[in-house]
Each structure stands twice: as structure tokens, then as C-alpha cells.
Amino acid sequence: MSDAAPPHREATTTRTGPHPGPSTPSAEGARAPGDGGGPQEVRGLLDSLGPLLLEWLPRQRWFAGKGRPISGFALVSATELLPPSGAGPGLLHLLVRARQDGAGEDCYQLLLGVRDVLPPHLAPALVGRPADGPLRGRAVYEGLTDPRLAALLLERLRMPGRLGPLRFTREPEVVISPDLAPRLLDAEQSNSSAVYGETYILKLFRRVGPGVNPDLELPRALANAGCARVPAPAAWFEAEPPRAGSEPMTLGVLQPYLPGSADGWQLALGALAVGADFTAPARALGQATAEVHLALAEALPTTALDRHRLEALAAAMTHRLDAAAEAVPALRPYRAALCAAFDDIAAPGGAGRTWRAQRIHGDLHLGQALRTPADGRWSLIDFEGEPAVPLAERRRPQPVVRDIAGMLRSFDYAAAVGRAPGTGWADAARAAFCEGYAAAHPDDPREDPRLLRAHETDKAVYEVLYEARHRPDWLPVPMSAIRRLAEGSRAAGGTPV
């Protein structure tokens, strides 16, 4: 997606800061690489890689702790997927906890290639050469950039089973060809993806934790419910839980690739470039979104947002607004009107009004929707949710209007990037999306706009804070929405669409 796209993922910030010198991280709980590695080898591995990772890890786009120094590492597991032999590469799978002062720690999945001599075309992927330890003097590099090593991952998924703490699983009816050439995608930010022969795409989660990742859980549930709007997982792999009593960690998911498809962001900007109407695609996208929501509600448990939950939801939104207004003075004149939108969802709870909550996409925008050129059919992808949000929170039931609000904000961003004159293009696309949604879903989000207005306001507040910190030139885009939403809150019954 373009750098001018909406700030959908906070974990993609590229700001960095100074880092300390090498530390001596703990290796407790680690599993040794290979069959013969013992505690000394594991400790030596992490000690030797630590200084290299201190410099390399913060430079990766998927590293979540930008701007905060790393104080040390702890090795969760180390598994030798392929031992190096002669001139051939080796592949080492690591789960490493990175500690940061004042910010706790995050667990990262690393796939490190190992060679005695690194070919010139892999030179940009170099992590470094350890000065000591079991990999002393060898070139350690980002393994996914090496086609031979990327192909090895697919082979592991073709032939499921266990290797140390790793478990590879394939759907029984899926047959994966062994001759699918890999290519690494360079557009990923919070994770990494490789396409195999234009047939499958493997998404590797970089920041991982105990629990099923929604990008595996939800597409599997949708496939079982017969929903064809989301590519069904063909295979995946996990790691055993690092602590007793916790769940396995989802590490990667293999899904069908949709060659030739274009995402909604590209299509919207293409329409704007030639002054074309976008209402028909927006209406069809609204229908596709409604179908996915209905299938998720059928496949997974739902709950009611009662008084206490609505009050907690409104309080959380107000807290985020206060924090953003403290950091961005431009928000302060609108605070009272924006808070009124949040109060509007707490008040019905006191009167016994409830809304339904269910599993949703969680990070829906134009870039998460693909349309195939042959039939113009929309599919939704990337159900991981907001990576900066804890996994347990991403797996909680939420109102469907959170997804709807995210898409409405995405239309506004597309109009701004595509330099649409006035608000007509965005207004028409937003209205068409809601019309398409209402045509396929029994709940029309426009009939009771309070919950939708509150979620769109919450999203716009997040955007203001993001733009102020990272792209000040783009601050007018969400501030325009803030002004509109504040005026809508002042007008009783004002609709956000």
C-alpha cells in the first residue's frame, strides 16, 4: 500500500532510537538446535547472536518496539530446520523474547539462514557474522530471502508433522505441489509473506504469543461455515507453549493466493485518477462484508453489549480521546462534542438497550479487500486484527460497526490521497457501502447511528494521533473527519454517513 494510505497499523512506525551495547541475555527455557545441542550450545548461540540482533532487529519493519532500546534477549526455542552442509545453506528457527525498559517484552519469530559464503544477491539480507559461539564466522542472514530456504518451509507444510517444539499441520483434503517457486513479498509490515507459484501465500507472524492467531482461527471458522468470501487456510504451523498451561503460538498460515486481484485501495485510487464512479464496487464490498459478518456470527459465539459493557466501551474511547488531545492540541476544541458521541452509547445501556457483539475482522479497510478481475468478486483478507493490540483483546467479540467504521474512514483517506474535489466522491462511496451492507444483513448500521458514530469517532481520534506523530502533513485528513463528527454529535440524531 502507498505510504499515503491510512494509518491502519501502529506497529509499522519506522522511527528508531539509540541502542545499547551487547548484553548477556538469559537462555532459560530454550530448546537446543538439532538433536545433540545442549544447554551450553544454546547459551552460546544466544550470546553470540545477541550483539547482532541488537543492531538488526530494530531496523526491521515488523519490529514493534521502535524508539525504545533493547535491554536484552531470552531464547524461547531454537530449532534447526536444515543443518548447513558444505556450500549449502542451513535454516535456524528462533523464538526470541526482546526486553525493553519500561515496555515489557515481546516474542519474535526469526528465520535465520546460515552460510559459510553469502552469495552477492543475498548480501542485503545479512544480519552479521558471530564472533564466537556455534555459528562463529558464518554469515547469518534473513532466511526468507533465500529461495532454497523459503521452499523448505513449504516442504514442511506439505509433509506435516513435528520437529522439536514446532508442529506443522495441513488440511487433509489439500494437496500441495512440491514444485512451487517462492518469491518474497516486500509490501508486508507487521509480518512477512511469501508467494509460492502464484498458487499459495504463506504469512509468517513475526510478533507472536500464546493463543490461536485470528488470521488462522477466523478463516477456518468461515470455511467450515461455507463462506467463500475468505481464502481458507490450507496449512499452518505452531510452536508449543513456552509456559505450562498456555496455548500454542500460531507462527504461519498458508492460504490460496488470488493472482491478478487488486486491493480496494488500488481500485479506489484508480477510479479517482480517471474521475470514475466507485459506488458499484463500494456497494458490492458492503454486501461482501455483511456476508462475512453473518457467517462469523453463525460459526462463533456472540454476546450482548449490556449496560456495563457499553459503559466500559465508552470509557475506553474517552480515555483514548483524552490521551490524544493531550498530545495533539488541535483536538481540544472538539473534545466535548466528541465525548458526547461516546456518552450516547452508554446512555442506551442504562435504559436497557443492548447491541450484539461478535467476532469481526478487526482492522478492516480498503487494503484488506481483494477483487478478482474475472468476476469482480470481493474477498476479505488479513484477519490478524491490529497487531499492536494484545492477542486476547483481538479475539474478543466486538460490534460489527467497528469494521464498518474502519471502511468508512478508508474511503475518506482514498478521497484525500486521490485529490477528489469536495466530499462528493467519499460521501457516495460511504453511502453505497452501507446500502450494500444493509441489503445483505438484517441490521442496517444507519438505522441507529449512535454506535457507528462512536466507533468512527474513535477511529478518527486514533488517526489524528498517528498522523501528528508520524506524518504531520496528513493531519488535515482525520481533522476534517473530527470536525464533521463533532458537528454531527451536536446535531441530535446526526448521521455519520
MARTORRO-223283 format. One record per residue: residue in three letters; x, y, z of N, C-alpha, C in turn. Coordinates in steps of 0.2 Angstrom, whole numbers, plus 2048, in hexadecimal, padded with zeros to 3 digits. Each point is the difference from the previous one (the first is absolute). Last residue first. Layout:
% residues N
ALAXYZXYZXYZ ...
END
This chain:
% residues 497
VAL78D82D8288017FE7F97FC8057FB PRO8008018198078007FD8017FE7F9 THR7EA80C80E8037FA7FD8078007FD GLY7EF80D8148048017FA8037F97FE GLY7F28068147FE7FB7FB8048017F9 ALA80181580E7FC7FA8037FE7FC7FA ALA8158118017F97FF7FD7FD7FA802 ARG8168048077FC8058037F98007FD SER80F7F07F87FE7FF8077FC805803 GLY8098037EA7FB7FB8007FD7FE807 GLU81380E7FD7FA8047FE7FA7FB801 ALA8157F78037FE8048067FA8047FE LEU8097F37EF7FD7FC8067FE804806 ARG80B80B7EE7FA7FD7FE7FC7FC805 ARG8168088047FC8058007F97FE7FE ILE8117F08007FE8028077FB806800 ALA8097F87EB7FB7FC8037FE802807 SER81180C7F67FA8017FC7FA7FC803 MET8167FC8087FD8068037F98027FC PRO80E7EE7F87FB7FE8057FD806804 VAL80E8067ED7FB7FB7FE7FC7FD806 PRO8138108037F98037FD7FB7FB7FE LEU8177FA8077FC8018057F98037FE TRP8157FA7F37F97FC7FF7FB802806 ASP8178088007FD8037FA7F97FD7FE PRO80E7F78127FD8078027FC8037FA ARG8097E88077FF8037F97FC806801 HIS8077F38148047FD7FA8008047F9 ARG7F58068168067FE8028047FE7FA ALA7EA8087FD8048058048077FE801 GLU7F07F17F78038047FB804806803 TYR7F67F080E8057FD7FC8038057FB LEU7EE80680E8067FF8048057FD7FB VAL7EB8037F68038078028077FF804 GLU7F37ED7FB8038027FA804807802 TYR7F27F68118067FC7FF8048037FA VAL7EB8098038058038058067FC800 ALA7EF7F97F18038067FE805803805 LYS7F47EC8068057FF7FB8038077FD ASP7EF8018108057FD8038067FF7FB THR7EB8087F88048058038067FD804 GLU7F27F17F58048047FB803806803 HIS7F37F280E8067FD7FE8048037FA ALA7EC80A8098057FF8058067FD7FE ARG7ED8017F18038078018067FF805 LEU7F37ED7FD8048017FB804807800 LEU7EF7FB8108067FB8018058017FB ARG7EC80D7FE8048018068067FC801 PRO7ED8007EF8078027FE804801806 ASP7EA7F27F8802803806807802800 GLU7F77FA7EC7FA800803801803807 ARG8127FA7F07FD8078007FA801804 PRO80B7EB7FC8048048057FE807800 ASP7F27E97FB8028067FC804804805 ASP7F97E58018018078048038057FC PRO7FC7EA7F77F9802803801807804 HIS80F7F97EA8007FF8077FA802804 ALA8058037E88027F98028007FE807 ALA7FB8167F77FC7FB7FB8027F9802 ALA80B81280B7F97FF8027FC7FB7FC TYR8178067FA8007FC8067F87FF802 GLY80480D7ED8017F97FF8007FC806 GLU7FD8178037FA7FD7FC8027F97FF CYS81180C8097FB7FF8057FA7FD7FD PHE8118077F28027FA8047FB7FE805 ALA7FC8137F37FF7FA7FC8037FA804 ALA8038168097F97FE8007FF7F97FC ARG8168098017FE7FE8067F87FE800 ALA8098087EC8037FA8027FE7FD807 ALA7F98167F97FD7FB7FC8027F9802 ASP80B81280A7F98008037FD7FA7FC ALA8158067F98007FC8067F97FF803 TRP80280E7ED8037F97FE7FF7FC806 GLY7FB8178027FB7FC7FD8027F97FF THR80B81480B7FF7FA8037FB7FB7FD GLY8128137F57FB8008047FF7FA804 PRO80E7FC7EC7FE8078027FA800804 ALA8157EE7FF7F98017FE7FE807802 ARG8167F38027FF8087FE7F98007FD GLY80C7EC8097FE8017F97FE8077FE VAL8057FB8168067FE7FD7FF8017F8 ALA7EE80380E8058058028067FF7FB ALA7EE7F18007FE8067FD806805800 ALA8027EC80C8017FF7F87FF8067FD TYR7FC8008178078007FE8017FF7F9 ASP7EA7FE8078028078018078007FF PHE7F87EB8007FD8037FA802808801 SER8057F28128047FF7FA7FE8037FA ARG7F38018148068048008057FF7FA LEU7ED7F28027FE8077FE806805801 MET8037EA8068008007F97FD8077FE GLY8027FB8178078007FD7FF8017F8 ALA7EC7FE80C8038068018078007FD ILE7F57EC8007FD8057FB803807801 ASP8077EF80F8027FE7F97FD8067FB ARG7F88018168078028008037FE7F9 VAL7EA7FA8058018077FE807802800 VAL7F77EB8088028007F98028077FE PRO8047F981A7FA8027FB8038007F9 GLN80C7EF8117FF8087FF7FA8017FC PRO80E7EA80E7FB8037FC7FF807800 ARG8187F58047FA8018047FB8027FB ARG8187FC7FB7FB7FA8007FA801803 ARG8128108017FE8007F97FB7FA7FF GLU80A8038157FB8067FF7FD7FF7F9 ALA8117F18077FA7FF8037FB8057FF LEU8168047F77FC7FA7FD7F97FF803 PRO80B8198028027F98027FB7FB7FD VAL8078167F37FB7FE8058027F9802 ALA80B80A7EE8028038067FC7FE806 PRO7FB7F97E98067FC804802803806 GLU7E78007F48068058028057FD803 GLY7F27EF7F27FE805804806805801 GLU7FE7EB7F28048008067FE805805 PHE7F87F97E97FB800806805800807 ASP8028017E48048038067FC801806 ILE7F27FF7E98067FD802803803807 LEU7E97FE7ED8038038068067FC802 SER7F28037E78027FC806803804805 TRP7EF8047E88058028068017FA805 ARG7FA8017E47FE7FE807805802805 GLY7FF8027E67FF8068057FE7FE807 ASP8077F27EC7F88008027FF806805 ALA8167FC7F67FC7FC7FB7F8801802 PRO81380A80D7FE8047FA7FB7FC7FB THR80380081C8027FD7FA7FE8037FA ARG80480B8197FB7FF7FB8037FC7FA LEU80580581C8027FF7FA7FB7FE7FB ALA80680D81A7FB7FD7FB8037FF7F9 GLN80A80B8137FF7FA8027FA7FC7FC GLY8088177FD8057FC7FF7FF7F9802 LEU7F08118058007FE7F98067FC7FE HIS7F87FE8198018067FC8007FD7F8 LEU7FE7F681C7FD8007F98018077FD ASP8067F28158048057FD7FE8017F9 GLY7F47F180F8048048048048057FE HIS7EE7ED7FA8068017FC805803805 ILE7ED7F580D8008047FA8078007FD ARG7EE7F38148078017FD7FF8037F9 GLN7EE8078128027FA7FD8078017FE ALA7E980D80D8078007FF8027F97FD ARG7E88118038047F98008078017FE TRP7F081180E8027FF7F98037F9801 THR7ED80E8108067FC7FF8017FF7F9 ARG7F180F8148017FF7F98077FC800 GLY7F58098147FF7F97FF8017FE7F8 ALA80481580C7F97FF7FF7FE7F97FE GLY8178078047FC8018067F9800800 GLY80D7FE7EC8017FA8057FD801807 PRO8008127EF7FB7FA7FF8017FA804 ALA8108128037F98028027FB7FA7FF ALA8178007F87FF7FD8077F9801802 ILE8078087EB7FF7F98008007FD807 ASP8028177FC7FA7FE7FD8007F87FF ASP81380C8087FB8008057F97FD7FD PHE8128047F28027FA8047FA7FF805 ALA8008137F27FE7FA7FC8017FA804 ALA80681580A7F87FF8007FF7F97FB CYS8168088027FE7FC8067F87FF800 LEU80980E7EF8027F97FF7FE7FC806 ALA7FD8178027FB7FD7FB8017F97FF ALA80F80B80E7F98008037FB7FD7FB ARG8178057F97FF7FA8057F97FF802 TYR80B8107F07FA7FC7FE7FF7FA805 PRO8128118017FA8048007FA7FB7FE ARG8167F78027FD8028067FA8047FF LEU8107F67F07FA7FC8027FC804805 ALA8158087F87FB8017FB7FA7FD802 PRO8157FC80C7FB8068027FB8017FC VAL80E7EA8057FE8047FA7FB805802 ALA8087F18118068007FB7FF8057FA GLU7EF7FD8118068028038068017FC ALA7EC7F77F77FF807801806803804 ALA7FF7E87FE8018037F9800808801 ALA7FA7F38138078007FE8028037FA ASP7E98008058048048058077FF7FF LEU7F27F27F37FF8077FE804805805 ARG7FF7E98068048017FA8008077FD HIS7F27FA8128078008028058017FA THR7E97FE7FC801806803807801802 MET7F97EB7F88008057FB802807802 ALA7FC7EF8108067FF7FD8018057FA ALA7EC80080C8058038048077FF7FC ALA7ED7F77F6800807800805803804 LEU7FD7E98018028027F9801807800 ALA7F77F88148077FF7FF8038017F9 GLU7E98028048038058048087FF800 LEU7F37F07F57FF8067FD804806803 ARG7FE7EB80B8057FF7FB8008077FB HIS7F07FE8128078008038058007FA ARG7E97FD7FA801807803808801802 ASP7FD7ED7EF7FB802805802807802 LEU8047F07EA8038068047FB803804 ALA8027E57F87FC807800804805803 THR8087E97F17FE8038077FD8067FF THR8097E87F17FE8078017FE802807 PRO80F7EA7F27FB803805800808800 LEU8067F17EA8038028067FB803805 ALA7FA7FA7E98057FB802803800807 GLU7EF80F7F67FD7F98008057FB803 ALA8068177FD7FB8008057FD7F9801 LEU80F8057EE8047FF8077FB800805 ALA7F78027EB8037FA8018047FF806 LEU7F68157FB7FB7FB8018037F9801 HIS80E8117FA7FE8028067FB7FA802 VAL8088017EA8057FD8057FD801807 GLU7F38097EF8007F98008057FD805 ALA7FF8177FD7FA7FE8048007F8800 THR81080A7F38028018077FA7FE804 ALA7FD8007E98057FB802802800807 GLN7F28117F77FC7FA8018057FA802 GLY8098167FC7FC7FF8067FC7FA801 LEU80D8037ED8047FF8057FC800807 ALA7F58067EC8027F98008047FE806 ARG7FB8177FD7FA7FC8028027F9800 ALA81180D7F87FF8018077FA7FD803 PRO8057FF7E88047FC8047FF801808 ALA7F380E7F27FE7F97FF8057FB804 THR8048188007FA7FE8057FE7F97FF PHE8118107F68027FA8047FB7FD804 ASP8068117E87FC7FE8068027FA803 ALA8118107F27FB7FB8007FC7FF806 GLY81480E7F87FA8038017FA7FB800 VAL8187FC7FE7FD8017FA7F9803801 ALA80E7FB8128058027FB7FC8027FA LEU7F57F58128018078018048037FA ALA7FE7E98007F98037FF801808800 GLY8127F38087FF8007F87FA8037FE LEU8037FE8178058057FD8008007F9 ALA7F37EF80A7FD8078028058057FD LEU8087EA7FE7FA8017FC7FD807801 GLN8127F980E8028017F97FA8027FC TRP7FB7FA8158038068008038027F9 GLY7F57EB8057FC8057FF803807800 ASP80D7EB7F77FD8028067FC8067FF ALA8057EC7ED8028078037FD801806 SER8077E87F07FB805804803806802 GLY80C7EE7F57FC8057FC7FB804803 PRO8067E980B8048037FC7FC8057FB LEU7FE7F58197FB8027FB8048047FA TYR8067EB8138028077FE7FB8017FA PRO7FD7EF8168008017F98028077FE GLN80A7F88177FA8017FE8008007F8 LEU80E7FB8198017FF7F97F98007FD VAL80D8098187FA7FD7FD8018017F8 GLY80F80181A7FF8027F97FA7FC7FD LEU8068018188068037FD7FF8027F9 THR7F27FB8197FF8007F98068047FD MET7FF7F48188018067FD8007FF7F8 PRO7F57F28178058007FB8008077FC GLU7F78008197FE7FD7FA8068007FB SER8017FE81C7FF8057FB7FE7FC7F9 GLY8077F58157F98038017FF8057FA ALA8197FC8057FB7FB8027F9804801 ARG81380B7F07FF7FF8077FA7FB801 PRO8088067EA8068018047FF7FF808 PRO7F27F47EB800805805806801804 GLU8017F67E77FD7FE807800806804 ALA7FE8047E68057FE8057FD7FE807 GLU7F88007E47FF8038078067FE804 PHE7F58027E48047FD805800804806 TRP7F07F97E88038058058057FD804 ALA7EE7FE7E88057FD805802805804 ALA7EF8047F18017FA7FE8057FC805 PRO7EC8158028077FD8018017F97FE ALA7EE8117F48017FB8068077FE801 PRO7F58187F68047FA7FE8017FB806 VAL7EA8107FD8078008038037FA7FE ARG7EA8047FA8028077FF807800803 ALA7F07ED7FF8058007FB8038077FF CYS7F27F08148018077FD8068007FC GLY7F77EE80E7FE8007F98018077FD ALA8067F78167F98038007FE8007F9 ASN8167F98057FB7FB8037F98027FF ALA8108107FA8007FA7FC7FB7FB802 LEU80481280E7FC8027FB8007FA7FA ALA80D7FD8137F98008027FC8027FA ARG8178027FD7FE7F88017F9800802 PRO8098167FE7FF7FD7FA7FE7F8800 LEU80580B8157FA8027FD7FF7FE7F8 GLU8147FA80E7F97FE8037FA8027FC LEU8168067FA7FF7F97FF7F97FE802 ASP8078168038017FF7F88007F97FF PRO7FF8088177F98007FC8017FF7F8 ASN8117F48127FF8077FD7F98007FC VAL8057F28177FF7FF7F87FF8077FD GLY80F7FC8177F98007FE8008007F8 PRO81680980F7FB7FA8017F98017FD GLY81380E7F47FE7FF8077FC7FA801 VAL8118117ED7FB7FA8027FF800807 ARG80A80F7EA7FF8018077FB7FB802 ARG8057FD7EA8078028037FF801808 PHE7F37F17EC7FF805805806801804 LEU7FA7F87E68047FE8067FF806805 LYS7F37F57E98018068048047FE806 LEU7FC7F77E68027FE807801806804 ILE7F37F87E88038058038017FE807 TYR7FB7F37E67FF801808804806802 THR7FF7FC7E97FB7FC8027FE801807 GLU8128097F17F98037FF7FA7FC802 GLY8177FA8057FE7FE7F97F98037FF TYR8078058178037FA7FD7FC7FF7FA VAL8068168127FB7FD7FB8047FA7FD ALA80380E8198037FD7FA7FA7FD7FB SER8038138177FD7FB7FC8047FE7FA SER80080C81B8037FF7F97FC7FB7FC ASN7FA8148148027F97FF8047FF7FA SER7F88158078007FD8078017F97FF GLN80280C7EC8038048058007FD807 GLU7FF7FB7E27FE7FE807803805805 ALA8057FF7E87FB8058027FD7FE807 ASP8107F37F18038068037FB805803 LEU8017E47F97FC8067FF804805804 LEU80A7E97F67FF8038067FC8077FE ARG8017E77F38028078007FE804806 PRO8037E47F67FE8058058028077FE ALA7F87E87F28068058017FE805805 LEU7F77E77FD7FD806800806805802 ASP7FD7E67FE8048047FB7FD8077FF PRO7F77ED80D8078018038048057FB SER7E47FF8058057FE7FC807802802 ILE7E97FA80E8058067FF8057FD7FB VAL7E67FA8098067FD7FD8048067FE VAL7EA7FB8128048057FC8067FC7FE GLU7EF7F880F7FE8007F98048047FB PRO8037FF8198017F97FD7FE8007F8 GLU80B81580D7FA7FD8008007FA7FC ARG81580780E7FD8017F97F97FD800 THR8168078127FA7FD7FF7FD8027F9 PHE8178008137FE8027F97FA7FC7FF ARG8108088167FB7FB7FE7FD8037F9 LEU8178038137FB8027FA7FC7FB7FE PRO8127FF8117FA8038037FB8027FA GLY8107EE7F88018038077FA803802 LEU7F97F87EC808801800801804806 ARG7EA7F27F48038048058088007FF GLY7EB7FE7ED8027FC805804804805 PRO7F67FF7E47FF8038078037FB805 MET8048067E78017FA8037FF802808 ARG7FE8127F17FD7FA7FC8007FA803 LEU80A81380B7F88008007FD7FB7FB ARG8188028017FD7FE8067F9800801 GLU8098087EC8017F98007FE7FD807 LEU8018177FD7FA7FD7FC8007F9801 LEU81380B8087FA8018047F97FD7FD LEU8158007F48007FC8057FA800805 ALA8048107EF7FD7FA7FD8007FA805 ALA80B8158057F88018007FD7FA7FE LEU8177FF7FF7FE7FF8077F8802800 ARG80B8027EC8017F98027FD7FF807 PRO8018167F67FB7FC7FE8007F9802 ASP80881680D8037FA7FD7FB7FC7FD THR7FA81280E8038037FA8037FB7FC LEU7F87FB8167FB8007FB8028037F9 GLY80E7FF8148007FA7FC7FA8007FB GLU81281380B7F87FE8007FF7FB7FB TYR8187FF80B7FC8057FC7F97FE801 VAL81C7FB8077F97FF8037FC8057FC ALA81A7F47FD7FB8067FE7F97FE802 ARG8177F780D7FB7FF7FA7FC8067FF GLY8117FE8128028017F97FC7FF7FB ARG7F97F58168068048008028017F8 LEU7ED7F480D8008027F98068057FE PRO7FC7F68168007FA7FB8008037F9 GLY80C8108127FA7FC8008007FB7FA ASP80B8197FE8017FA8047FA7FB800 ALA8018157F48077FF8018027FA804 PRO7EC8047ED8018008078087FF801 ARG7F380D7EC8047FA8018027FF807 GLY7EA80C7F38068018028047F9801 VAL7EB8077F47FF802807807801803 LEU7F78007E58057FE8057FE803807 ALA7F68037E97FC7FC8068057FE806 PRO80780B7EA7FC8048047FC7FD806 ALA80E7F27F18048058057FB805804 LEU7FB7EE7EE7FE800807803805805 HIS8077FD7E97F98028007FC7FF807 PRO8187FA7FC7FE8078007F9802800 PRO8087E980D8008037F97FE8077FF LEU80C7F48157FA8037FE8008027F9 VAL80E7ED8108018057FB7F98037FD ASP8007F08128078028008018067FC ARG7E77FC80A8057FE7FA807802802 VAL7E480080A8077FF8028047FE7FA GLY7E680C8078047FC7FC807800802 LEU7E980580E8078027FE8037FB7FC LEU7E880980B8027FB7FB8068027FD LEU7EF8078178068017FB8017FA7FC GLN7EC80C8118027FA7FC8068027FB TYR7F880C8198018007F98027FA7FD CYS7F580C8188037FA7FD8008017F9 ASP8008138147FD7FD7FB8037FA7FD GLU7FF8118198047FC7FB7FB7FD7FA GLY8018178127FF7F98018047FC7FA ALA8008188057FB7FE7FB7FF7F8800 GLY81080E80D7FA8048017FB7FE7FB ASP8177F87FA7FF8038067F98047FF GLN8057EA7F28018078007FE803806 ARG8067E67F47FE8048068028077FF ALA7FA7E97F08048068017FD804805 ARG8007E57F97FD805803804806801 VAL7FE7EB7ED8048048057FC805803 LEU8017E97F07FB804803804803806 LEU8097F47E88008028067FA804803 HIS80C7EE7EB7FA803803801802807 LEU8117FB7EA7FF7FF8077FA804802 LEU80E7F47EA7FA8048027FF7FF807 GLY8157FE7EC7FC7FD8057FB805802 PRO80E7FB7E77FE8048067FD7FC806 GLY8147F87EE7F98018007FE804806 ALA8167F77F97FE8077FE7F9802800 GLY8087ED8108048027FB7FE8077FD SER7EF7FA8108047FB7FD8048027FA PRO7EE8088178048027FA8057FA7FE PRO7E77FC80B8078018028048027FA LEU7E68048068047FD7FB807801802 LEU7EF80680F7FB7FD7FA8047FD7FB GLU80480581B8048007F97FB7FD7FB THR7FB80E8177FF7FA7FC8038007FA ALA7FC80D81A8048007FA8007F97FC SER7F28118148017FA7FD8058017FA VAL7FC8118117FA7FB8028027FA7FD LEU8118148087FE7FB7FB7FB7FC802 ALA80781A8067FF7F98037FE7FC7FA PHE80C81A8037FC7FB7FD8007FA804 GLY80581D8038027F98007FB7FB7FD SER7FE8198018057FF8068027F8800 ILE7F78147ED8007F98028057FE806 PRO7F48197F88057FB8007FF7F9803 ARG7EF8127F38027FE8078057FB800 GLY7F68097EC8028068048017FE807 LYS7F27EE7F28048067FD801805805 GLY7F67E88018038048058048067FE ALA7F57ED7F37FB805802803805805 PHE8087F37E98028008077FC805803 TRP8007FA7E87FB7FD805802800807 ARG80E8097EE7F98048007FB7FD805 GLN81B7FF8047FB7FD7FC7F9803801 ARG81580780B7FF8027FA7FB7FD7FB PRO8067F98177FC8078008008037F9 LEU80D7EB8037F97FF8027FC8077FF TRP8187FE7FE7FC7FE7FA7F9801801 GLU8118048118018057FB7FA7FF7FA LEU8027F18137FF8078038008057FA LEU8057EA7FB7F98018007FF807803 LEU8167F88007FE8017F97F8802800 PRO80B7FA8158028077FD7FE8017F9 GLY7F97EB80A7FE8068038028067FD LEU8077E97FA7FC8047FC7FD806803 SER80F7F280C8038027FA7FC8047FB ASP7F77F78158058048018048037FA LEU7F07EF7FE7FD806801805805802 LEU8087EA7FC7FD8037FA7FD807801 GLY8097F48128058037FC7FD8037FA ARG7F37F480F8028068038058047FB VAL7F97EB7F97FA805800802806803 GLU80F7EE8028008027F97FA8067FF GLN8037F68158068047FF7FF8037F8 PRO7F07F08087FF8078038068047FE GLY7FE7ED7EF7FE800807800807802 GLY7FD7F17E88028068037FE800807 GLY7FD7EF7EE8057FF805802806804 ASP7EF7FE7EE7FE7FA805806800806 GLY7F98177F28027FA7FF7FF7FB805 PRO8008178098007FF7F98027F97FF ALA7F58078188068007FC7FF7FE7F9 ARG7F080D8128017F97FD8068007FC ALA7F88118168027FF7F98007F87FE GLY7FD80C8167FA7FD7FD8017FF7F9 GLU81081180A7FC7FC8047FA7FD7FC ALA8148107FC7FE7FA7FC7FC7FB803 SER80881C8037FF7FA8037FE7FB7FA PRO8108157FB7FA7FE8017FF7F9804 THR8128157FD8007F88017FA7FE802 SER8088167F07FE7FE8078017F8801 PRO8098177EF7FE7F98017FF7FE807 GLY7FD81A7FB8057FB7FE7FD7F9801 PRO7EE8137FD8067FF8048047FB7FD HIS7F08117F28007FA8038067FE804 PRO7F08167F58067FD8017FF7F9804 GLY7EC8077F08048048058077FD801 THR7EA8027EC8047FC804804804805 ARG7E87FF7EF8058048048047FB804 THR7EE7FA7F08077FF7FE804804805 THR7E67F48018048068018077FF7FF THR7ED7F08018048017FA804807800 ALA7EF7F78108067FC8008058017FB GLU7E98098028058048038067FC801 ARG7ED7FF7ED8037FC805806804803 HIS7F08097F07FC7FB8038047FC805 PRO8008187F38047FD8057FD7FA803 PRO7FC8087E67FE8018078047FD805 ALA80B8067E97FA7FD8027FF801807 ALA8138077F27FB8058027F97FD802 ASP8147F47F88018038077FB805802 SER7F97EB7F0803807800802802807 MET7FD7E67FC7FC806800804806800 
END
